[in-house]
């Protein structure tokens, strides 16, 4: 009897091993999970960064910003006009230095087909999205004399145009081609008067004449755009008071 069982076991063993091997072949569906077993989760796709916009290239007319009320505005709304974007901030020294001259620049080209927009991309200005905060920001822009004011709260425009400082200006011509990137002039303190190099005026005059600016870029001279609001570190919690000794004196 035992000999018969051993013979049957030896005969069935290759069949059992073959079944196990076929169950583990690559490409086969995995065995069903036991009850309560967690299904693996795929990693979320990484957020794609929009490509930078190079000088001399045409710009998608849907590229834009937000107005002070949070409503979207686009370059396409100003088709046929040269658009000048100027990055500003309430606490920015560069805005204090060049803000008035940006206003004067807009007044100088009042009769030209041009649009001048002051853009705030600073996190300390844009982070608060409440109605009251946006009203205060719009009021400040009006006090600075900015006829048009916009927000770049996620720094999308700043990143795409490689702008890292306040006081930086961009010029997009009437064909919506990116033609100038840099400062308004080299007179940060405003004391050079006639000696100052009026870079952006030269660029705008060239655009009006249907020519590319002779100098399409100038070095950034402003203060860094605030990208993150630094919050105070909370004070450590006080240590718990020592418990009184429960032992009574003898």
C-alpha positions as CSV (number, residue, x, y, z in Angstrom):
1,X,0.0,0.0,0.0
2,X,2.7,2.5,1.0
3,X,4.7,1.6,-2.2
4,X,1.6,2.4,-4.3
5,X,1.2,5.8,-2.6
6,X,4.9,6.7,-3.2
7,X,4.5,5.7,-6.9
8,X,1.5,8.0,-7.3
9,X,3.2,10.9,-5.5
10,X,6.2,10.6,-7.8
11,X,4.0,10.5,-10.8
12,X,2.0,13.6,-9.8
13,X,5.0,15.8,-8.6
14,X,6.0,16.9,-12.1
15,X,2.4,18.0,-12.9
16,X,2.3,20.1,-9.6
17,X,5.6,21.8,-10.3
18,X,4.6,22.6,-13.9
19,X,1.4,24.2,-12.6
20,X,3.3,26.4,-10.2
21,X,5.8,27.4,-12.9
22,X,3.0,28.3,-15.3
23,X,1.2,30.4,-12.7
24,X,4.4,32.5,-12.2
25,X,5.2,33.2,-15.9
26,X,6.0,36.8,-16.7
27,X,3.1,38.7,-18.3
28,X,0.4,36.7,-16.5
29,X,-2.1,38.5,-14.5
30,X,-1.2,38.7,-10.8
31,X,-3.1,36.5,-8.5
32,X,-6.2,38.0,-6.8
33,X,-5.4,40.0,-3.7
34,X,-6.6,38.8,-0.3
35,X,-9.4,40.7,1.3
36,X,-8.2,43.9,2.9
37,X,-5.0,44.0,0.8
38,X,-4.2,47.6,-0.4
39,X,-4.1,48.3,-4.1
40,X,-0.8,50.0,-5.2
41,X,-1.3,53.7,-6.1
42,X,0.3,55.2,-9.2
43,X,2.4,58.3,-8.6
44,X,0.7,61.4,-9.8
45,X,2.1,63.0,-13.0
46,X,4.6,65.8,-12.4
47,X,3.3,69.3,-13.2
48,X,4.8,70.5,-16.5
49,X,6.6,73.8,-16.5
50,X,5.6,76.1,-19.4
51,X,8.5,76.8,-21.8
52,X,10.3,80.1,-21.6
53,X,9.5,82.7,-24.2
54,X,12.6,83.8,-26.1
55,X,13.2,87.3,-27.5
56,X,12.2,87.6,-31.1
57,X,9.4,85.0,-30.9
58,X,5.7,85.5,-31.5
59,X,3.6,85.1,-28.3
60,X,0.4,83.1,-27.9
61,X,-2.4,85.7,-27.7
62,X,-3.9,83.7,-24.8
63,X,-0.9,84.6,-22.6
64,X,-2.0,87.0,-20.0
65,X,-2.5,88.1,-16.4
66,X,-5.2,88.9,-13.9
67,X,-6.6,92.3,-13.2
68,X,-6.8,93.6,-9.6
69,X,-10.3,92.0,-9.2
70,X,-9.0,88.6,-10.3
71,X,-10.5,88.7,-13.8
72,X,-8.3,87.2,-16.6
73,X,-6.8,89.6,-19.2
74,X,-4.8,88.5,-22.3
75,X,-2.5,89.9,-24.9
76,X,-5.1,89.1,-27.5
77,X,-7.3,91.8,-26.2
78,X,-4.6,94.3,-27.3
79,X,-4.0,93.0,-30.8
80,X,-2.6,95.6,-33.1
81,X,-1.0,97.6,-30.2
82,X,2.4,97.5,-28.5
83,X,2.1,96.2,-25.0
84,X,4.6,97.3,-22.3
85,X,4.6,95.2,-19.1
86,X,6.4,96.6,-16.0
87,X,6.9,94.5,-12.9
88,X,6.2,96.3,-9.6
89,X,5.7,95.7,-5.9
90,X,4.4,97.7,-3.0
91,X,7.6,97.3,-0.9
92,X,9.9,97.3,-3.9
93,X,12.8,99.9,-4.0
94,X,12.8,99.5,-7.8
95,X,9.2,100.5,-8.0
96,X,9.9,103.5,-5.8
97,X,12.7,104.4,-8.2
98,X,11.1,103.8,-11.6
99,X,7.4,103.8,-10.9
100,X,7.0,107.5,-11.5
101,X,9.0,107.3,-14.7
102,X,6.8,104.4,-15.9
103,X,3.8,106.6,-15.5
104,X,5.5,109.4,-17.4
105,X,6.5,107.0,-20.1
106,X,2.8,106.0,-20.6
107,X,1.9,109.7,-20.8
108,X,4.6,110.4,-23.3
109,X,3.1,107.8,-25.7
110,X,-0.5,108.6,-25.1
111,X,-1.2,109.1,-28.8
112,X,0.6,106.0,-29.9
113,X,-1.1,102.6,-30.2
114,X,0.5,101.3,-27.0
115,X,-0.8,99.8,-23.7
116,X,1.2,100.1,-20.5
117,X,0.5,97.6,-17.7
118,X,2.1,97.6,-14.3
119,X,2.3,93.9,-13.1
120,X,2.7,92.7,-9.5
121,X,4.1,89.2,-9.1
122,X,5.2,89.5,-5.5
123,X,3.9,86.8,-3.2
124,X,3.5,89.2,-0.3
125,X,1.2,91.4,-2.4
126,X,-0.7,88.7,-4.3
127,X,-1.1,85.9,-1.7
128,X,-4.2,87.4,0.0
129,X,-7.0,86.9,-2.5
130,X,-9.7,88.4,-0.4
131,X,-11.8,91.2,-1.9
132,X,-10.6,93.7,0.6
133,X,-6.9,92.9,0.0
134,X,-7.4,93.2,-3.8
135,X,-9.1,96.6,-3.3
136,X,-6.2,97.8,-1.2
137,X,-3.8,96.7,-3.9
138,X,-5.8,98.4,-6.6
139,X,-5.9,101.6,-4.5
140,X,-2.2,101.5,-4.1
141,X,-1.7,101.1,-7.9
142,X,-4.0,104.1,-8.5
143,X,-2.0,106.2,-6.1
144,X,1.1,105.3,-8.1
145,X,-0.5,106.6,-11.2
146,X,-0.7,103.2,-13.0
147,X,-3.6,103.5,-15.4
148,X,-3.6,99.7,-16.0
149,X,-2.6,97.3,-13.2
150,X,-2.4,93.5,-13.2
151,X,-1.4,90.5,-11.1
152,X,0.8,87.6,-11.8
153,X,0.2,85.7,-8.5
154,X,1.8,82.4,-9.6
155,X,4.7,84.1,-11.4
156,X,3.8,82.4,-14.6
157,X,4.6,85.4,-16.8
158,X,7.7,86.2,-14.7
159,X,9.0,82.7,-15.2
160,X,8.1,82.5,-18.9
161,X,9.8,85.8,-19.7
162,X,12.7,85.1,-17.3
163,X,11.9,88.0,-15.1
164,X,13.4,87.8,-11.6
165,X,13.3,91.4,-10.4
166,X,10.9,94.2,-9.9
167,X,11.6,97.2,-12.2
168,X,11.9,94.9,-15.2
169,X,10.1,95.9,-18.4
170,X,9.0,93.8,-21.4
171,X,7.9,95.1,-24.8
172,X,5.6,93.1,-27.1
173,X,5.1,94.8,-30.4
174,X,1.8,95.1,-32.4
175,X,2.4,91.8,-34.1
176,X,2.7,90.3,-30.6
177,X,6.3,89.6,-30.9
178,X,8.6,89.8,-27.9
179,X,11.2,92.5,-28.8
180,X,12.6,94.0,-25.5
181,X,13.5,92.8,-22.0
182,X,15.2,95.0,-19.4
183,X,15.1,98.2,-17.4
184,X,13.5,101.5,-18.3
185,X,16.8,103.3,-18.1
186,X,20.2,103.1,-16.2
187,X,19.3,105.9,-13.8
188,X,18.2,104.0,-10.7
189,X,18.6,107.0,-8.4
190,X,17.0,109.4,-10.9
191,X,19.9,111.9,-10.7
192,X,21.5,111.4,-14.1
193,X,18.9,113.5,-16.1
194,X,20.2,114.0,-19.6
195,X,23.1,111.6,-19.1
196,X,20.8,108.6,-18.5
197,X,20.4,106.0,-21.2
198,X,16.7,105.7,-21.9
199,X,16.7,102.1,-23.1
200,X,13.0,101.5,-23.3
201,X,12.3,104.8,-25.1
202,X,14.8,103.8,-27.8
203,X,13.1,100.4,-28.0
204,X,9.6,101.9,-28.3
205,X,10.7,104.5,-30.9
206,X,12.2,101.7,-33.0
207,X,9.0,99.7,-32.7
208,X,6.9,102.7,-33.8
209,X,9.2,103.0,-36.8
210,X,8.7,99.4,-37.7
211,X,12.2,98.4,-36.8
212,X,13.6,96.0,-34.1
213,X,15.3,97.7,-31.1
214,X,19.0,98.1,-31.5
215,X,19.5,96.9,-28.0
216,X,16.9,94.2,-27.1
217,X,18.1,93.4,-23.6
218,X,19.6,95.3,-20.7
219,X,20.8,94.0,-17.3
220,X,18.3,93.7,-14.5
221,X,18.9,96.3,-11.8
222,X,15.9,95.9,-9.5
223,X,15.2,94.0,-6.3
224,X,14.2,90.3,-6.4
225,X,10.5,89.4,-6.9
226,X,9.2,87.9,-3.6
227,X,8.3,84.3,-4.4
228,X,7.5,83.1,-0.9
229,X,6.1,84.8,2.2
230,X,8.3,84.1,5.2
231,X,6.2,83.4,8.2
232,X,7.5,83.8,11.8
233,X,8.5,80.5,13.5
234,X,5.9,79.8,16.2
235,X,7.3,79.9,19.8
236,X,7.8,76.6,21.4
237,X,5.1,75.4,23.8
238,X,5.9,76.0,27.5
239,X,7.2,73.0,29.4
240,X,4.5,71.4,31.6
241,X,4.7,72.4,35.2
242,X,6.2,69.7,37.5
243,X,3.6,67.6,39.2
244,X,3.5,68.0,43.0
245,X,4.9,65.1,45.0
246,X,2.0,62.9,46.0
247,X,3.9,61.6,49.1
248,X,2.8,63.0,52.3
249,X,5.4,64.0,54.9
250,X,5.7,61.5,57.8
